[in-house]
Amino acid sequence: MRFSVLALDYDGTIARDGIVDGHVKDAIAEARGRGIAVILVTGRILSDLERAAGDLHFVDAIVAENGAVLAFPNGHSWLIGRPPATELVEELHRRKIPFTTGQCLLETDAGAAPQILAVIRELELPYVLLFNRGRLMVLPQAVSKATGLHHALTALRLSAHNAIAIGDAENDHDLLASCEIGVAVGWGSPALQRSAHEVIHGDGPADLAPYIRYICSTMQLPPDRVGRNKITMGTTDAGAPLVFPIRNQNVLIAGDPRSGKSWAAGVFCEQLMLHDYCTCVIDPEGDYEQLEALPRVATWRGVDPLPPLPDLARLLRHPDVSVVISMSHTPYKEKVEYMMTLLPMLSSLRRRTGLPHRIVIDEAHYFLHESNVKELLDLELGSYTLVTCRASDLNPDARKAMEIICVTRIAAPQEARTMQTMFGGGGDDWSPTLASLKDGEAVLLQNAPAAGGKLQRFSFLPRLTAHVRHRSKYFDVPIPPGSEFVFTKDGNPLGAPCRTLKDFVAALASVPEGALEGHSRRGDFSRWFQEVFHDYPLASDLRKLEQRYRLGYVENLAGEIGGAVRARYEIEPELVL
């Protein structure tokens, strides 16, 4: 994942005795020259900071008063918190407690904490006490360095998931926790060092400069420093949460059609979006349109024209927005042509901006089977999720780049061998295990020494967005005249028109194979559900079923179609896959 933001504490981190270290200032200039935004996040009152640091144009933004004030070097600023309560100020004066007032913050010696706490309790005011070494800050509830940084990032259209924060003291805990990587300096608080992802060793601010230059030289968040955010996909047989890190990892979700693959990918996408990762979902068959029920998700539905790339790029520059691009109505040739321009554009955008954080490509074998994979995907930057029922058809470069694999049921030995070759190599044959997975089950494989090529079996979490709506009431409802399904053979009707879904499922059992073959070849089943019921996910499933039947992979077409319709309309199972 691209490194785009550096959030720095001031006193004790980059400054000693109020003066910014010259080497650090030079390193900051180099970082900004590489396009990295540098934000100063300090407990100091803004006017005091200006007196100590001088010209503030050496950073892109300033969060002052421990998150209560946001300012920019051009002089524009605004108050995030609210001014100190008059009764609090008056009471502190009455009790002769010395303090300094900012636009929002009250600051005093840490030894005055018991007296000030007593005043706050007596006046029943919504304030909190925050310590910064020997100093005490009094702030409104819910104001912190993390909230101030959030406002700064929003104003700059940047994301904390592309940020590294560096601090030294107890008021920096939430700052470090709010960014993808939190770094503590070795000359600061031991408690902060214990909670940080990384510690910079040294004696003072001058030792920070080499670290800044190092992280700027790669333009990537350090791959060996995995952030706190992890995806929870389900629970193991022992009842423990099944989690894995999401930053920088390329993920493959593989399995047979109707094995739970789309459910797994949907759980994955929901988790990403709810963790505020900007996610771009490329949805060839309309399986992910329900994700628009989540906040800050924009969807191009299958009936919409495909989004022009400049419009899509502008939308993805908002780090808190995710996008689903459904291509369910787009002919296959046009899908391929669109993907050949879309994927390089997304790679270029991520190189420049760090967004989107993750790109999810369903039916990946349609688009990533040829030798141009490295031209389409920026595999070095990682954070792709490929979803496929034919992992063996993926180009070897794409398979090699996958670091985590989530596998639902696989019956074909060839596909099971592909999984084992990617991660397991020798050992026991995985085919029986993968073929035995039930609905709602999967195995997780991680390409890490600690994983040892072992299959980790688990059950999926529930979905938050409905994979299938409650449609049982439609199973018996007649459709308008002229929209019925008529089974034919050689142009001649076979029986009465099917006016309900119940009629359609019942008629399937008696239709001769030759008639089914003709309807399948013409795509009549998928087209009927798409045009009459506007049920694009089921139409997508049937379209795949028709294709597999034409290729000789389906023996009982009537049973497969009837089962798909019943699962969606007549029965409401716990997981509809």
Long-range contacts (C-beta under 8 A, 24 or more apart in sequence): 1-161, 1-162, 1-180, 1-220, 1-221, 1-247, 1-248, 1-354, 1-357, 1-381, 1-382, 1-383, 2-162, 2-219, 2-220, 2-221, 2-350, 2-351, 2-353, 2-354, 2-381, 3-36, 3-162, 3-164, 3-215, 3-216, 3-218, 3-219, 3-220, 3-221, 3-354, 4-35, 4-36, 4-37, 4-158, 4-159, 4-162, 4-163, 4-353, 4-354, 5-36, 5-37, 5-38, 5-39, 5-153, 5-158, 5-159, 5-160, 5-162, 5-163, 5-164, 5-179, 6-31, 6-36, 6-37, 6-38, 6-39, 6-163, 6-164, 6-166, 6-212, 6-215, 7-39, 7-41, 7-149, 7-163, 7-164, 7-165, 7-166, 7-175, 7-179, 8-38, 8-39, 8-40, 8-41, 8-59, 8-165, 8-166, 8-167, 9-41, 9-42, 9-145, 9-166, 9-167, 9-168, 9-169, 9-172, 9-175, 10-40, 10-41, 10-42, 10-43, 10-44, 10-49, 10-53, 11-42, 11-43, 11-44, 11-132, 11-168, 11-169, 12-133, 12-168, 12-169, 12-185, 12-187, 12-188, 12-205, 13-166, 13-167, 13-168, 13-172, 13-185, 13-188, 13-205, 13-208, 14-205, 14-208, 15-52, 15-53, 15-205, 16-204, 16-205, 18-52, 18-53, 19-52, 19-53, 20-53, 20-58, 20-205, 21-204, 21-205, 21-206, 21-208, 21-209, 23-206, 23-209, 24-205, 24-206, 24-208, 24-209, 24-212, 25-58, 26-209, 27-208, 27-209, 27-210, 27-212, 27-213, 27-216, 28-58, 28-59, 28-212, 29-58, 30-212, 30-213, 30-216, 31-212, 31-216, 32-59, 32-60, 34-216, 34-219, 35-352, 36-216, 37-61, 37-156, 37-158, 39-63, 39-149, 39-152, 39-153, 39-156, 41-67, 41-145, 41-148, 41-149, 41-152, 41-165, 41-167, 41-175, 42-66, 43-105, 43-107, 43-130, 43-132, 43-135, 43-137, 43-145, 43-171, 45-100, 45-102, 45-103, 45-105, 45-107, 46-71, 46-77, 46-102, 46-103, 47-102, 60-156, 61-152, 61-155, 61-156, 63-145, 63-148, 63-149, 63-151, 63-152, 64-102, 64-148, 65-102, 65-103, 65-104, 65-105, 65-137, 65-139, 66-105, 66-130, 66-132, 66-137, 66-139, 66-143, 66-144, 66-145, 66-148, 66-171, 67-139, 67-143, 67-144, 67-145, 67-146, 67-147, 67-148, 67-149, 68-102, 68-103, 68-104, 68-105, 68-139, 68-140, 68-143, 68-148, 69-102, 69-103, 69-104, 69-148, 70-148, 70-151, 70-152, 70-155, 79-103, 79-104, 80-104, 80-143, 80-147, 80-148, 80-151, 81-105, 81-139, 81-140, 81-143, 82-140, 84-138, 85-123, 85-125, 85-127, 87-123, 87-125, 88-119, 88-120, 88-123, 88-125, 88-127, 88-138, 91-119, 91-122, 91-123, 92-116, 92-119, 95-119, 99-138, 104-139, 104-140, 104-143, 105-137, 105-138, 105-139, 106-137, 106-138, 106-139, 107-135, 107-136, 107-137, 107-138, 108-135, 108-136, 108-138, 109-134, 109-135, 109-136, 110-134, 110-135, 110-136, 112-136, 130-170, 130-171, 131-170, 131-171, 132-169, 132-170, 132-171, 133-169, 133-170, 137-171, 144-174, 144-175, 145-171, 145-172, 145-174, 145-175, 145-178, 146-174, 146-175, 146-177, 146-178, 149-175, 149-178, 149-179, 150-178, 153-319, 154-320, 157-317, 157-318, 157-319, 158-319, 159-276, 159-278, 159-319, 159-320, 159-354, 159-355, 159-357, 160-276, 161-229, 161-247, 161-276, 161-277, 161-278, 161-319, 161-354, 161-357, 162-221, 162-319, 162-354, 162-355, 162-357, 164-215, 164-221, 166-200, 166-208, 167-192, 168-192, 177-228, 180-221, 180-227, 180-229, 180-247, 181-221, 181-222, 181-225, 181-227, 183-211, 197-225, 197-226, 197-227, 197-228, 198-222, 198-225, 220-248, 220-381, 221-247, 221-248, 223-248, 229-275, 229-277, 231-268, 231-271, 231-272, 231-275, 232-271, 232-461, 233-264, 233-267, 233-268, 233-271, 233-406, 233-442, 233-444, 233-458, 233-460, 233-461, 234-267, 234-442, 234-458, 234-459, 234-460, 234-461, 235-458, 235-459, 235-461, 236-456, 236-457, 236-458, 237-457, 237-458, 242-444, 242-456, 242-458, 244-404, 244-444, 244-446, 246-271, 246-272, 246-275, 246-277, 246-358, 246-383, 247-383, 248-382, 248-383, 249-382, 249-383, 249-403, 249-404, 250-379, 250-382, 250-383, 250-384, 250-385, 250-386, 250-401, 250-402, 250-403, 250-404, 251-384, 251-385, 251-386, 251-402, 251-403, 251-404, 251-405, 251-406, 252-385, 252-386, 252-387, 252-388, 252-391, 252-399, 252-402, 252-404, 252-405, 252-406, 253-385, 253-386, 253-387, 253-388, 253-405, 253-406, 253-407, 253-408, 254-387, 254-388, 254-389, 254-391, 254-405, 254-406, 254-407, 254-408, 254-410, 254-415, 254-419, 255-389, 255-407, 255-408, 255-409, 255-410, 255-442, 256-389, 256-408, 256-409, 256-410, 256-411, 256-412, 256-415, 257-389, 257-541, 257-544, 257-545, 257-548, 258-541, 258-564, 258-577, 259-389, 259-408, 259-409, 259-410, 259-437, 259-439, 259-577, 260-408, 260-409, 260-439, 260-440, 260-441, 260-442, 260-460, 260-575, 260-577, 261-387, 261-389, 261-408, 261-577, 262-287, 262-288, 262-362, 262-387, 262-467, 262-577, 263-440, 263-460, 263-463, 263-467, 263-575, 263-576, 263-577, 264-406, 264-408, 264-442, 264-460, 265-360, 265-362, 265-385, 265-387, 266-290, 266-291, 266-463, 266-465, 266-467, 267-460, 267-461, 267-463, 268-360, 268-385, 268-406, 269-322, 269-360, 270-294, 270-463, 270-464, 270-465, 272-322, 272-357, 272-358, 273-297, 273-322, 274-464, 276-319, 276-320, 277-322, 277-356, 277-357, 277-358, 278-316, 278-318, 278-319, 278-320, 278-321, 278-322, 278-355, 278-356, 278-357, 278-358, 279-322, 279-323, 279-356, 279-357, 279-358, 279-359, 279-360, 280-316, 280-322, 280-323, 280-325, 280-346, 280-356, 280-358, 280-359, 280-360, 281-322, 281-323, 281-324, 281-325, 281-360, 281-362, 282-325, 282-327, 282-339, 282-342, 282-359, 282-360, 282-361, 282-362, 283-324, 283-325, 283-326, 283-327, 283-328, 283-362, 284-327, 284-328, 284-330, 284-335, 284-362, 284-363, 284-366, 285-327, 285-328, 285-362, 285-363, 285-537, 285-540, 285-543, 285-544, 286-326, 286-327, 286-328, 286-536, 286-537, 286-539, 286-540, 287-362, 287-537, 287-540, 288-324, 288-326, 288-360, 288-362, 289-324, 289-326, 289-536, 289-537, 290-465, 290-466, 290-467, 290-537, 291-322, 291-324, 291-465, 292-324, 293-464, 293-465, 293-466, 294-322, 294-464, 294-465, 296-320, 296-321, 296-322, 297-321, 297-322, 297-323, 297-324, 298-322, 298-323, 298-324, 299-323, 299-324, 299-326, 300-324, 300-325, 300-326, 301-326, 301-536, 302-326, 302-327, 302-328, 302-329, 302-330, 302-536, 303-329, 306-330, 306-334, 306-338, 309-341, 309-342, 309-345, 312-342, 312-345, 313-345, 313-349, 316-346, 316-349, 316-355, 316-356, 317-349, 317-353, 317-355, 319-355, 319-357, 322-356, 323-356, 326-536, 328-530, 328-536, 328-539, 328-540, 332-366, 335-366, 335-367, 336-366, 336-367, 339-367, 339-376, 340-376, 343-367, 343-376, 343-377, 344-375, 344-376, 347-376, 347-377, 347-378, 347-381, 350-378, 350-381, 351-378, 351-381, 357-383, 358-383, 358-384, 358-385, 359-383, 359-384, 359-385, 360-384, 360-385, 360-387, 361-385, 361-386, 361-387, 362-387, 362-388, 363-387, 363-388, 364-388, 364-394, 364-398, 365-389, 365-390, 365-391, 365-393, 365-394, 368-394, 368-395, 368-398, 369-393, 369-394, 369-395, 370-395, 371-395, 371-397, 373-397, 373-398, 377-401, 390-415, 391-415, 391-418, 391-419, 391-422, 392-418, 402-447, 403-446, 403-447, 403-448, 404-444, 404-445, 404-446, 404-447, 405-444, 405-445, 405-446, 405-447, 406-442, 406-443, 406-444, 406-445, 407-434, 407-437, 407-442, 407-443, 407-444, 407-445, 408-437, 408-441, 408-442, 408-577, 409-434, 409-435, 409-436, 409-437, 409-438, 409-439, 409-441, 410-434, 410-435, 410-437, 411-435, 419-445, 422-447, 423-447, 423-451, 423-453, 424-453, 425-453, 427-453, 430-455, 433-457, 439-573, 439-575, 439-577, 440-574, 440-575, 440-577, 460-575, 467-537, 467-575, 467-576, 467-577, 468-537, 468-568, 468-572, 468-576, 470-572, 471-568, 471-569, 472-569, 472-570, 472-571, 472-572, 474-501, 474-533, 474-569, 475-500, 475-501, 475-502, 475-569, 475-570, 476-500, 476-501, 476-502, 479-532, 483-532, 485-524, 485-528, 487-511, 487-515, 487-519, 488-515, 488-518, 488-519, 489-514, 489-515, 489-518, 501-565, 501-569, 501-570, 502-570, 504-565, 505-562, 505-565, 505-566, 505-570, 508-558, 508-561, 508-562, 509-558, 509-562, 511-558, 516-557, 516-558, 517-549, 520-546, 520-549, 520-550, 520-557, 521-546, 521-550, 525-561, 535-568, 538-564, 538-565, 538-568
